[in-house]
Amino acid sequence: MIFRTAEEAKKHIDQSTLNGDSFELHIADDFTFAGQPDLMGAGMAVVLDGILVQGFEPDGFDQHDGYRVYRYKPME
């Protein structure tokens, strides 16, 4: 699933139990936060906060046509 809003992605993270060696989030290039383009990254910061709470940290990303795949790994 490609998330188009910070609210969708945050809800998904909050309703999931993150475990394992890694996980990925697919985030649209036209990602929004509070109905506006997320030009400053505030929406991704809200999503990342939910990920950090579950003990995972960023592990890079790959750009694809129209979206990015963000990778996360357990904190060391």
C-alpha positions in Angstrom: 0.0 0.0 0.0 1.3 3.5 -0.9 0.4 6.0 1.8 -0.7 9.4 0.5 -1.3 11.2 3.8 0.6 11.4 7.1 -2.7 10.6 8.9 -3.1 7.3 7.0 0.5 6.2 7.6 0.4 7.2 11.3 -2.9 5.2 11.8 -1.3 2.2 10.1 1.7 2.4 12.4 -0.4 2.9 15.5 -2.5 -0.1 14.7 0.5 -2.4 13.9 2.9 -4.2 16.1 6.3 -3.7 14.5 8.6 -6.7 14.9 11.2 -8.7 12.9 14.4 -7.6 11.3 13.0 -4.8 9.2 9.9 -3.3 7.7 9.1 -0.8 4.9 6.6 2.0 4.3 5.7 3.1 0.8 5.2 6.9 0.8 3.8 8.8 -2.2 5.8 11.7 -3.7 2.6 13.8 -3.3 2.4 13.0 0.5 0.2 15.4 2.5 -0.2 16.4 6.2 -3.3 18.1 7.4 -4.5 18.4 3.8 -1.5 20.3 2.6 1.7 19.1 0.7 4.3 17.9 3.3 7.0 20.1 1.9 8.8 20.6 5.3 8.5 16.9 6.4 6.3 17.5 9.4 4.0 14.7 8.4 6.9 12.3 8.1 8.2 13.4 11.5 4.8 12.5 13.0 5.0 9.1 11.3 8.6 8.6 12.4 7.7 9.4 16.0 5.2 6.5 16.0 7.9 4.2 14.6 10.6 5.3 17.1 8.2 4.5 20.0 8.0 0.9 18.8 11.8 0.6 18.8 12.6 1.0 15.1 14.9 3.5 13.4 15.4 4.6 9.8 17.5 2.4 7.5 17.5 4.3 4.2 15.0 4.6 1.3 14.8 3.9 -2.4 13.1 6.2 -4.9 10.6 4.7 -7.3 8.3 6.1 -9.9 5.9 8.3 -7.8 6.8 7.0 -4.3 9.6 6.2 -2.0 10.2 3.0 0.0 11.4 3.9 3.4 13.2 1.0 5.3 13.3 0.7 9.1 15.3 -1.6 11.4 15.2 -2.4 15.1 17.2 0.1 17.2 20.6 -1.0 18.2 
